[in-house]
């Protein structure tokens, strides 16, 4: 998991930027192109990406894995 090690080596500011950037990009596209179906989906996915990053950020790697394992319990 080279990509995961690369992400772990990033500083806190870079992690915040990777969490916020997709949402801001989606908002910029929505301003430029209007409220199309694509921009609505981009905004929703960007917001979901931000929430997942914020939700998983304060936990240790072991806690993150425990939380991700809970997905298997959901229907």
PyMOL Python script that loads the backbone (N, CA, C, O; Angstrom):
from pymol import cmd

cmd.read_pdbstr("""\
ATOM      1  N   UNK A   1       0.830  -1.176   0.000  1.00  0.00           N
ATOM      2  CA  UNK A   1       0.000   0.000   0.000  1.00  0.00           C
ATOM      3  C   UNK A   1       0.883   1.251   0.000  1.00  0.00           C
ATOM      4  O   UNK A   1       0.939   1.991   0.982  1.00  0.00           O
ATOM      5  N   UNK A   2       1.550   1.461  -1.093  1.00  0.00           N
ATOM      6  CA  UNK A   2       2.440   2.607  -1.228  1.00  0.00           C
ATOM      7  C   UNK A   2       1.656   3.908  -1.120  1.00  0.00           C
ATOM      8  O   UNK A   2       2.126   4.874  -0.520  1.00  0.00           O
ATOM      9  N   UNK A   3       0.471   3.929  -1.698  1.00  0.00           N
ATOM     10  CA  UNK A   3      -0.347   5.135  -1.653  1.00  0.00           C
ATOM     11  C   UNK A   3      -0.716   5.494  -0.215  1.00  0.00           C
ATOM     12  O   UNK A   3      -0.719   6.669   0.151  1.00  0.00           O
ATOM     13  N   UNK A   4      -1.029   4.481   0.602  1.00  0.00           N
ATOM     14  CA  UNK A   4      -1.385   4.746   2.004  1.00  0.00           C
ATOM     15  C   UNK A   4      -0.183   5.291   2.773  1.00  0.00           C
ATOM     16  O   UNK A   4      -0.330   6.206   3.583  1.00  0.00           O
ATOM     17  N   UNK A   5       1.006   4.735   2.524  1.00  0.00           N
ATOM     18  CA  UNK A   5       2.208   5.246   3.195  1.00  0.00           C
ATOM     19  C   UNK A   5       2.504   6.678   2.773  1.00  0.00           C
ATOM     20  O   UNK A   5       2.940   7.491   3.587  1.00  0.00           O
ATOM     21  N   UNK A   6       2.271   6.984   1.517  1.00  0.00           N
ATOM     22  CA  UNK A   6       2.456   8.346   1.040  1.00  0.00           C
ATOM     23  C   UNK A   6       1.487   9.292   1.751  1.00  0.00           C
ATOM     24  O   UNK A   6       1.872  10.384   2.169  1.00  0.00           O
ATOM     25  N   UNK A   7       0.242   8.870   1.884  1.00  0.00           N
ATOM     26  CA  UNK A   7      -0.752   9.691   2.572  1.00  0.00           C
ATOM     27  C   UNK A   7      -0.388   9.883   4.040  1.00  0.00           C
ATOM     28  O   UNK A   7      -0.592  10.970   4.580  1.00  0.00           O
ATOM     29  N   UNK A   8       0.145   8.854   4.699  1.00  0.00           N
ATOM     30  CA  UNK A   8       0.528   8.963   6.104  1.00  0.00           C
ATOM     31  C   UNK A   8       1.712   9.909   6.286  1.00  0.00           C
ATOM     32  O   UNK A   8       1.849  10.527   7.342  1.00  0.00           O
ATOM     33  N   UNK A   9       2.554  10.029   5.286  1.00  0.00           N
ATOM     34  CA  UNK A   9       3.719  10.893   5.413  1.00  0.00           C
ATOM     35  C   UNK A   9       3.374  12.367   5.213  1.00  0.00           C
ATOM     36  O   UNK A   9       4.200  13.235   5.496  1.00  0.00           O
ATOM     37  N   UNK A  10       2.172  12.660   4.731  1.00  0.00           N
ATOM     38  CA  UNK A  10       1.762  14.050   4.545  1.00  0.00           C
ATOM     39  C   UNK A  10       1.552  14.731   5.898  1.00  0.00           C
ATOM     40  O   UNK A  10       1.205  14.086   6.887  1.00  0.00           O
ATOM     41  N   UNK A  11       1.763  16.005   5.919  1.00  0.00           N
ATOM     42  CA  UNK A  11       1.513  16.771   7.126  1.00  0.00           C
ATOM     43  C   UNK A  11       0.022  17.013   7.308  1.00  0.00           C
ATOM     44  O   UNK A  11      -0.788  16.656   6.454  1.00  0.00           O
ATOM     45  N   UNK A  12      -0.328  17.627   8.440  1.00  0.00           N
ATOM     46  CA  UNK A  12      -1.737  17.869   8.743  1.00  0.00           C
ATOM     47  C   UNK A  12      -2.374  18.826   7.744  1.00  0.00           C
ATOM     48  O   UNK A  12      -3.526  18.640   7.353  1.00  0.00           O
ATOM     49  N   UNK A  13      -1.635  19.841   7.332  1.00  0.00           N
ATOM     50  CA  UNK A  13      -2.186  20.802   6.365  1.00  0.00           C
ATOM     51  C   UNK A  13      -2.483  20.140   5.028  1.00  0.00           C
ATOM     52  O   UNK A  13      -3.500  20.430   4.398  1.00  0.00           O
ATOM     53  N   UNK A  14      -1.600  19.255   4.599  1.00  0.00           N
ATOM     54  CA  UNK A  14      -1.823  18.554   3.330  1.00  0.00           C
ATOM     55  C   UNK A  14      -3.016  17.609   3.432  1.00  0.00           C
ATOM     56  O   UNK A  14      -3.754  17.437   2.461  1.00  0.00           O
ATOM     57  N   UNK A  15      -3.211  16.999   4.593  1.00  0.00           N
ATOM     58  CA  UNK A  15      -4.368  16.126   4.773  1.00  0.00           C
ATOM     59  C   UNK A  15      -5.669  16.916   4.724  1.00  0.00           C
ATOM     60  O   UNK A  15      -6.659  16.461   4.151  1.00  0.00           O
ATOM     61  N   UNK A  16      -5.663  18.090   5.324  1.00  0.00           N
ATOM     62  CA  UNK A  16      -6.849  18.949   5.266  1.00  0.00           C
ATOM     63  C   UNK A  16      -7.114  19.359   3.826  1.00  0.00           C
ATOM     64  O   UNK A  16      -8.262  19.386   3.383  1.00  0.00           O
ATOM     65  N   UNK A  17      -6.052  19.676   3.097  1.00  0.00           N
ATOM     66  CA  UNK A  17      -6.218  20.078   1.694  1.00  0.00           C
ATOM     67  C   UNK A  17      -6.800  18.936   0.862  1.00  0.00           C
ATOM     68  O   UNK A  17      -7.642  19.181  -0.003  1.00  0.00           O
ATOM     69  N   UNK A  18      -6.372  17.698   1.102  1.00  0.00           N
ATOM     70  CA  UNK A  18      -6.913  16.572   0.348  1.00  0.00           C
ATOM     71  C   UNK A  18      -8.363  16.286   0.726  1.00  0.00           C
ATOM     72  O   UNK A  18      -9.105  15.702  -0.065  1.00  0.00           O
ATOM     73  N   UNK A  19      -8.766  16.686   1.912  1.00  0.00           N
ATOM     74  CA  UNK A  19     -10.157  16.499   2.317  1.00  0.00           C
ATOM     75  C   UNK A  19     -11.058  17.585   1.743  1.00  0.00           C
ATOM     76  O   UNK A  19     -12.197  17.309   1.368  1.00  0.00           O
ATOM     77  N   UNK A  20     -10.557  18.819   1.670  1.00  0.00           N
ATOM     78  CA  UNK A  20     -11.374  19.960   1.277  1.00  0.00           C
ATOM     79  C   UNK A  20     -11.356  20.188  -0.233  1.00  0.00           C
ATOM     80  O   UNK A  20     -12.350  20.656  -0.788  1.00  0.00           O
ATOM     81  N   UNK A  21     -10.269  19.876  -0.899  1.00  0.00           N
ATOM     82  CA  UNK A  21     -10.104  20.197  -2.323  1.00  0.00           C
ATOM     83  C   UNK A  21     -11.219  19.651  -3.222  1.00  0.00           C
ATOM     84  O   UNK A  21     -11.725  20.406  -4.052  1.00  0.00           O
ATOM     85  N   UNK A  22     -11.632  18.381  -3.105  1.00  0.00           N
ATOM     86  CA  UNK A  22     -12.705  17.912  -3.996  1.00  0.00           C
ATOM     87  C   UNK A  22     -14.020  18.669  -3.799  1.00  0.00           C
ATOM     88  O   UNK A  22     -14.736  18.935  -4.765  1.00  0.00           O
ATOM     89  N   UNK A  23     -14.332  19.010  -2.564  1.00  0.00           N
ATOM     90  CA  UNK A  23     -15.565  19.752  -2.303  1.00  0.00           C
ATOM     91  C   UNK A  23     -15.483  21.158  -2.894  1.00  0.00           C
ATOM     92  O   UNK A  23     -16.442  21.634  -3.501  1.00  0.00           O
ATOM     93  N   UNK A  24     -14.343  21.819  -2.719  1.00  0.00           N
ATOM     94  CA  UNK A  24     -14.193  23.160  -3.283  1.00  0.00           C
ATOM     95  C   UNK A  24     -14.200  23.129  -4.806  1.00  0.00           C
ATOM     96  O   UNK A  24     -14.741  24.032  -5.444  1.00  0.00           O
ATOM     97  N   UNK A  25     -13.607  22.105  -5.387  1.00  0.00           N
ATOM     98  CA  UNK A  25     -13.643  21.939  -6.843  1.00  0.00           C
ATOM     99  C   UNK A  25     -15.082  21.765  -7.337  1.00  0.00           C
ATOM    100  O   UNK A  25     -15.475  22.343  -8.350  1.00  0.00           O
ATOM    101  N   UNK A  26     -15.853  20.966  -6.611  1.00  0.00           N
ATOM    102  CA  UNK A  26     -17.255  20.759  -6.990  1.00  0.00           C
ATOM    103  C   UNK A  26     -18.048  22.059  -6.876  1.00  0.00           C
ATOM    104  O   UNK A  26     -18.885  22.352  -7.729  1.00  0.00           O
ATOM    105  N   UNK A  27     -17.789  22.836  -5.829  1.00  0.00           N
ATOM    106  CA  UNK A  27     -18.481  24.118  -5.691  1.00  0.00           C
ATOM    107  C   UNK A  27     -18.088  25.086  -6.798  1.00  0.00           C
ATOM    108  O   UNK A  27     -18.938  25.812  -7.313  1.00  0.00           O
ATOM    109  N   UNK A  28     -16.825  25.104  -7.165  1.00  0.00           N
ATOM    110  CA  UNK A  28     -16.377  25.976  -8.253  1.00  0.00           C
ATOM    111  C   UNK A  28     -17.033  25.576  -9.572  1.00  0.00           C
ATOM    112  O   UNK A  28     -17.449  26.442 -10.343  1.00  0.00           O
ATOM    113  N   UNK A  29     -17.129  24.285  -9.836  1.00  0.00           N
ATOM    114  CA  UNK A  29     -17.807  23.818 -11.058  1.00  0.00           C
ATOM    115  C   UNK A  29     -19.286  24.179 -11.033  1.00  0.00           C
ATOM    116  O   UNK A  29     -19.871  24.516 -12.062  1.00  0.00           O
ATOM    117  N   UNK A  30     -19.873  24.106  -9.869  1.00  0.00           N
ATOM    118  CA  UNK A  30     -21.295  24.457  -9.773  1.00  0.00           C
ATOM    119  C   UNK A  30     -21.518  25.938 -10.046  1.00  0.00           C
ATOM    120  O   UNK A  30     -22.504  26.313 -10.680  1.00  0.00           O
ATOM    121  N   UNK A  31     -20.602  26.784  -9.567  1.00  0.00           N
ATOM    122  CA  UNK A  31     -20.711  28.221  -9.832  1.00  0.00           C
ATOM    123  C   UNK A  31     -20.516  28.493 -11.320  1.00  0.00           C
ATOM    124  O   UNK A  31     -21.242  29.297 -11.904  1.00  0.00           O
ATOM    125  N   UNK A  32     -19.542  27.830 -11.935  1.00  0.00           N
ATOM    126  CA  UNK A  32     -19.250  28.071 -13.350  1.00  0.00           C
ATOM    127  C   UNK A  32     -20.308  27.501 -14.290  1.00  0.00           C
ATOM    128  O   UNK A  32     -20.693  28.159 -15.256  1.00  0.00           O
ATOM    129  N   UNK A  33     -20.784  26.280 -14.016  1.00  0.00           N
ATOM    130  CA  UNK A  33     -21.664  25.590 -14.948  1.00  0.00           C
ATOM    131  C   UNK A  33     -23.128  25.572 -14.526  1.00  0.00           C
ATOM    132  O   UNK A  33     -23.983  25.128 -15.293  1.00  0.00           O
ATOM    133  N   UNK A  34     -23.427  26.039 -13.340  1.00  0.00           N
ATOM    134  CA  UNK A  34     -24.812  26.040 -12.865  1.00  0.00           C
ATOM    135  C   UNK A  34     -25.166  24.741 -12.171  1.00  0.00           C
ATOM    136  O   UNK A  34     -24.318  23.872 -11.970  1.00  0.00           O
ATOM    137  N   UNK A  35     -26.419  24.625 -11.813  1.00  0.00           N
ATOM    138  CA  UNK A  35     -26.880  23.468 -11.049  1.00  0.00           C
ATOM    139  C   UNK A  35     -27.287  22.298 -11.920  1.00  0.00           C
ATOM    140  O   UNK A  35     -28.464  21.938 -11.959  1.00  0.00           O
ATOM    141  N   UNK A  36     -26.348  21.707 -12.610  1.00  0.00           N
ATOM    142  CA  UNK A  36     -26.640  20.535 -13.434  1.00  0.00           C
ATOM    143  C   UNK A  36     -26.593  19.275 -12.577  1.00  0.00           C
ATOM    144  O   UNK A  36     -26.180  19.303 -11.418  1.00  0.00           O
ATOM    145  N   UNK A  37     -27.023  18.184 -13.170  1.00  0.00           N
ATOM    146  CA  UNK A  37     -27.023  16.909 -12.444  1.00  0.00           C
ATOM    147  C   UNK A  37     -25.596  16.498 -12.069  1.00  0.00           C
ATOM    148  O   UNK A  37     -25.362  15.965 -10.984  1.00  0.00           O
ATOM    149  N   UNK A  38     -24.656  16.748 -12.967  1.00  0.00           N
ATOM    150  CA  UNK A  38     -23.254  16.382 -12.712  1.00  0.00           C
ATOM    151  C   UNK A  38     -22.696  17.186 -11.542  1.00  0.00           C
ATOM    152  O   UNK A  38     -22.012  16.633 -10.681  1.00  0.00           O
ATOM    153  N   UNK A  39     -22.983  18.482 -11.505  1.00  0.00           N
ATOM    154  CA  UNK A  39     -22.456  19.297 -10.408  1.00  0.00           C
ATOM    155  C   UNK A  39     -23.112  18.937  -9.078  1.00  0.00           C
ATOM    156  O   UNK A  39     -22.481  19.040  -8.027  1.00  0.00           O
ATOM    157  N   UNK A  40     -24.368  18.518  -9.119  1.00  0.00           N
ATOM    158  CA  UNK A  40     -25.016  18.061  -7.881  1.00  0.00           C
ATOM    159  C   UNK A  40     -24.330  16.805  -7.354  1.00  0.00           C
ATOM    160  O   UNK A  40     -24.079  16.684  -6.156  1.00  0.00           O
ATOM    161  N   UNK A  41     -24.028  15.866  -8.261  1.00  0.00           N
ATOM    162  CA  UNK A  41     -23.330  14.643  -7.858  1.00  0.00           C
ATOM    163  C   UNK A  41     -21.921  14.950  -7.360  1.00  0.00           C
ATOM    164  O   UNK A  41     -21.463  14.375  -6.372  1.00  0.00           O
ATOM    165  N   UNK A  42     -21.241  15.856  -8.047  1.00  0.00           N
ATOM    166  CA  UNK A  42     -19.888  16.228  -7.612  1.00  0.00           C
ATOM    167  C   UNK A  42     -19.917  16.847  -6.221  1.00  0.00           C
ATOM    168  O   UNK A  42     -19.053  16.555  -5.394  1.00  0.00           O
ATOM    169  N   UNK A  43     -20.899  17.696  -5.957  1.00  0.00           N
ATOM    170  CA  UNK A  43     -21.019  18.313  -4.638  1.00  0.00           C
ATOM    171  C   UNK A  43     -21.318  17.257  -3.577  1.00  0.00           C
ATOM    172  O   UNK A  43     -20.734  17.284  -2.494  1.00  0.00           O
ATOM    173  N   UNK A  44     -22.211  16.342  -3.875  1.00  0.00           N
ATOM    174  CA  UNK A  44     -22.557  15.292  -2.916  1.00  0.00           C
ATOM    175  C   UNK A  44     -21.357  14.383  -2.628  1.00  0.00           C
ATOM    176  O   UNK A  44     -21.085  14.053  -1.473  1.00  0.00           O
ATOM    177  N   UNK A  45     -20.650  13.985  -3.676  1.00  0.00           N
ATOM    178  CA  UNK A  45     -19.475  13.125  -3.473  1.00  0.00           C
ATOM    179  C   UNK A  45     -18.343  13.865  -2.766  1.00  0.00           C
ATOM    180  O   UNK A  45     -17.650  13.285  -1.930  1.00  0.00           O
ATOM    181  N   UNK A  46     -18.153  15.137  -3.096  1.00  0.00           N
ATOM    182  CA  UNK A  46     -17.137  15.933  -2.410  1.00  0.00           C
ATOM    183  C   UNK A  46     -17.452  16.102  -0.941  1.00  0.00           C
ATOM    184  O   UNK A  46     -16.555  16.034  -0.101  1.00  0.00           O
ATOM    185  N   UNK A  47     -18.716  16.320  -0.622  1.00  0.00           N
ATOM    186  CA  UNK A  47     -19.121  16.444   0.780  1.00  0.00           C
ATOM    187  C   UNK A  47     -18.949  15.117   1.517  1.00  0.00           C
ATOM    188  O   UNK A  47     -18.508  15.095   2.666  1.00  0.00           O
ATOM    189  N   UNK A  48     -19.298  14.010   0.855  1.00  0.00           N
ATOM    190  CA  UNK A  48     -19.122  12.693   1.476  1.00  0.00           C
ATOM    191  C   UNK A  48     -17.643  12.405   1.721  1.00  0.00           C
ATOM    192  O   UNK A  48     -17.280  11.881   2.774  1.00  0.00           O
ATOM    193  N   UNK A  49     -16.790  12.742   0.757  1.00  0.00           N
ATOM    194  CA  UNK A  49     -15.349  12.556   0.926  1.00  0.00           C
ATOM    195  C   UNK A  49     -14.838  13.364   2.127  1.00  0.00           C
ATOM    196  O   UNK A  49     -14.030  12.868   2.911  1.00  0.00           O
ATOM    197  N   UNK A  50     -15.306  14.594   2.266  1.00  0.00           N
ATOM    198  CA  UNK A  50     -14.906  15.444   3.380  1.00  0.00           C
ATOM    199  C   UNK A  50     -15.359  14.828   4.706  1.00  0.00           C
ATOM    200  O   UNK A  50     -14.583  14.784   5.660  1.00  0.00           O
ATOM    201  N   UNK A  51     -16.588  14.357   4.776  1.00  0.00           N
ATOM    202  CA  UNK A  51     -17.107  13.770   6.010  1.00  0.00           C
ATOM    203  C   UNK A  51     -16.313  12.526   6.393  1.00  0.00           C
ATOM    204  O   UNK A  51     -15.979  12.340   7.563  1.00  0.00           O
ATOM    205  N   UNK A  52     -16.013  11.681   5.422  1.00  0.00           N
ATOM    206  CA  UNK A  52     -15.232  10.473   5.712  1.00  0.00           C
ATOM    207  C   UNK A  52     -13.845  10.842   6.231  1.00  0.00           C
ATOM    208  O   UNK A  52     -13.355  10.233   7.181  1.00  0.00           O
ATOM    209  N   UNK A  53     -13.216  11.831   5.614  1.00  0.00           N
ATOM    210  CA  UNK A  53     -11.896  12.255   6.069  1.00  0.00           C
ATOM    211  C   UNK A  53     -11.944  12.833   7.475  1.00  0.00           C
ATOM    212  O   UNK A  53     -11.070  12.544   8.292  1.00  0.00           O
ATOM    213  N   UNK A  54     -12.936  13.631   7.763  1.00  0.00           N
ATOM    214  CA  UNK A  54     -13.052  14.225   9.094  1.00  0.00           C
ATOM    215  C   UNK A  54     -13.386  13.160  10.116  1.00  0.00           C
ATOM    216  O   UNK A  54     -12.878  13.193  11.237  1.00  0.00           O
ATOM    217  N   UNK A  55     -14.233  12.214   9.743  1.00  0.00           N
ATOM    218  CA  UNK A  55     -14.635  11.153  10.663  1.00  0.00           C
ATOM    219  C   UNK A  55     -13.467  10.248  11.023  1.00  0.00           C
ATOM    220  O   UNK A  55     -13.340   9.837  12.176  1.00  0.00           O
ATOM    221  N   UNK A  56     -12.618   9.931  10.063  1.00  0.00           N
ATOM    222  CA  UNK A  56     -11.520   8.996  10.309  1.00  0.00           C
ATOM    223  C   UNK A  56     -10.241   9.665  10.791  1.00  0.00           C
ATOM    224  O   UNK A  56      -9.327   8.973  11.238  1.00  0.00           O
ATOM    225  N   UNK A  57     -10.148  10.971  10.716  1.00  0.00           N
ATOM    226  CA  UNK A  57      -8.897  11.660  11.015  1.00  0.00           C
ATOM    227  C   UNK A  57      -8.393  11.479  12.445  1.00  0.00           C
ATOM    228  O   UNK A  57      -7.203  11.211  12.614  1.00  0.00           O
ATOM    229  N   UNK A  58      -9.211  11.608  13.475  1.00  0.00           N
ATOM    230  CA  UNK A  58      -8.639  11.605  14.824  1.00  0.00           C
ATOM    231  C   UNK A  58      -8.293  10.234  15.381  1.00  0.00           C
ATOM    232  O   UNK A  58      -7.759  10.141  16.486  1.00  0.00           O
ATOM    233  N   UNK A  59      -8.577   9.185  14.657  1.00  0.00           N
ATOM    234  CA  UNK A  59      -8.389   7.853  15.199  1.00  0.00           C
ATOM    235  C   UNK A  59      -7.053   7.243  14.786  1.00  0.00           C
ATOM    236  O   UNK A  59      -6.480   7.585  13.751  1.00  0.00           O
ATOM    237  N   UNK A  60      -6.589   6.348  15.610  1.00  0.00           N
ATOM    238  CA  UNK A  60      -5.360   5.622  15.320  1.00  0.00           C
ATOM    239  C   UNK A  60      -5.619   4.646  14.176  1.00  0.00           C
ATOM    240  O   UNK A  60      -6.772   4.350  13.863  1.00  0.00           O
ATOM    241  N   UNK A  61      -4.548   4.143  13.548  1.00  0.00           N
ATOM    242  CA  UNK A  61      -4.744   3.186  12.446  1.00  0.00           C
ATOM    243  C   UNK A  61      -5.546   1.947  12.865  1.00  0.00           C
ATOM    244  O   UNK A  61      -6.353   1.443  12.085  1.00  0.00           O
ATOM    245  N   UNK A  62      -5.329   1.458  14.084  1.00  0.00           N
ATOM    246  CA  UNK A  62      -6.087   0.288  14.547  1.00  0.00           C
ATOM    247  C   UNK A  62      -7.566   0.621  14.694  1.00  0.00           C
ATOM    248  O   UNK A  62      -8.422  -0.183  14.326  1.00  0.00           O
ATOM    249  N   UNK A  63      -7.870   1.798  15.228  1.00  0.00           N
ATOM    250  CA  UNK A  63      -9.266   2.213  15.378  1.00  0.00           C
ATOM    251  C   UNK A  63      -9.923   2.402  14.007  1.00  0.00           C
ATOM    252  O   UNK A  63     -11.095   2.072  13.829  1.00  0.00           O
ATOM    253  N   UNK A  64      -9.177   2.927  13.053  1.00  0.00           N
ATOM    254  CA  UNK A  64      -9.718   3.095  11.706  1.00  0.00           C
ATOM    255  C   UNK A  64     -10.108   1.748  11.111  1.00  0.00           C
ATOM    256  O   UNK A  64     -11.166   1.618  10.496  1.00  0.00           O
ATOM    257  N   UNK A  65      -9.256   0.755  11.294  1.00  0.00           N
ATOM    258  CA  UNK A  65      -9.567  -0.567  10.755  1.00  0.00           C
ATOM    259  C   UNK A  65     -10.789  -1.158  11.446  1.00  0.00           C
ATOM    260  O   UNK A  65     -11.613  -1.800  10.794  1.00  0.00           O
ATOM    261  N   UNK A  66     -10.920  -0.953  12.744  1.00  0.00           N
ATOM    262  CA  UNK A  66     -12.100  -1.441  13.456  1.00  0.00           C
ATOM    263  C   UNK A  66     -13.369  -0.790  12.924  1.00  0.00           C
ATOM    264  O   UNK A  66     -14.390  -1.455  12.750  1.00  0.00           O
ATOM    265  N   UNK A  67     -13.300   0.509  12.668  1.00  0.00           N
ATOM    266  CA  UNK A  67     -14.472   1.217  12.148  1.00  0.00           C
ATOM    267  C   UNK A  67     -14.804   0.724  10.740  1.00  0.00           C
ATOM    268  O   UNK A  67     -15.973   0.532  10.407  1.00  0.00           O
ATOM    269  N   UNK A  68     -13.782   0.520   9.918  1.00  0.00           N
ATOM    270  CA  UNK A  68     -14.033   0.031   8.563  1.00  0.00           C
ATOM    271  C   UNK A  68     -14.579  -1.394   8.560  1.00  0.00           C
ATOM    272  O   UNK A  68     -15.338  -1.767   7.666  1.00  0.00           O
ATOM    273  N   UNK A  69     -14.195  -2.189   9.554  1.00  0.00           N
ATOM    274  CA  UNK A  69     -14.739  -3.545   9.659  1.00  0.00           C
ATOM    275  C   UNK A  69     -16.225  -3.533  10.001  1.00  0.00           C
ATOM    276  O   UNK A  69     -16.948  -4.475   9.675  1.00  0.00           O
ATOM    277  N   UNK A  70     -16.680  -2.476  10.655  1.00  0.00           N
ATOM    278  CA  UNK A  70     -18.102  -2.378  10.991  1.00  0.00           C
ATOM    279  C   UNK A  70     -18.977  -2.303   9.744  1.00  0.00           C
ATOM    280  O   UNK A  70     -20.158  -2.644   9.794  1.00  0.00           O
ATOM    281  N   UNK A  71     -18.402  -1.857   8.618  1.00  0.00           N
ATOM    282  CA  UNK A  71     -19.174  -1.807   7.376  1.00  0.00           C
ATOM    283  C   UNK A  71     -19.710  -3.168   6.995  1.00  0.00           C
ATOM    284  O   UNK A  71     -20.789  -3.267   6.410  1.00  0.00           O
ATOM    285  N   UNK A  72     -18.977  -4.219   7.316  1.00  0.00           N
ATOM    286  CA  UNK A  72     -19.423  -5.564   6.990  1.00  0.00           C
ATOM    287  C   UNK A  72     -20.666  -5.976   7.767  1.00  0.00           C
ATOM    288  O   UNK A  72     -21.382  -6.880   7.336  1.00  0.00           O
ATOM    289  N   UNK A  73     -20.934  -5.349   8.877  1.00  0.00           N
ATOM    290  CA  UNK A  73     -22.099  -5.672   9.686  1.00  0.00           C
ATOM    291  C   UNK A  73     -23.367  -5.004   9.160  1.00  0.00           C
ATOM    292  O   UNK A  73     -24.478  -5.449   9.448  1.00  0.00           O
ATOM    293  N   UNK A  74     -23.192  -3.943   8.392  1.00  0.00           N
ATOM    294  CA  UNK A  74     -24.357  -3.211   7.880  1.00  0.00           C
ATOM    295  C   UNK A  74     -24.961  -3.949   6.705  1.00  0.00           C
ATOM    296  O   UNK A  74     -24.234  -4.550   5.914  1.00  0.00           O
ATOM    297  N   UNK A  75     -26.282  -3.917   6.573  1.00  0.00           N
ATOM    298  CA  UNK A  75     -26.923  -4.638   5.453  1.00  0.00           C
ATOM    299  C   UNK A  75     -26.662  -3.979   4.130  1.00  0.00           C
ATOM    300  O   UNK A  75     -27.130  -4.460   3.097  1.00  0.00           O
TER     301      UNK A  75
END
""", "prot")
cmd.dss("prot")
cmd.show_as("cartoon", "prot")
cmd.util.cbc("prot")
cmd.orient("prot")
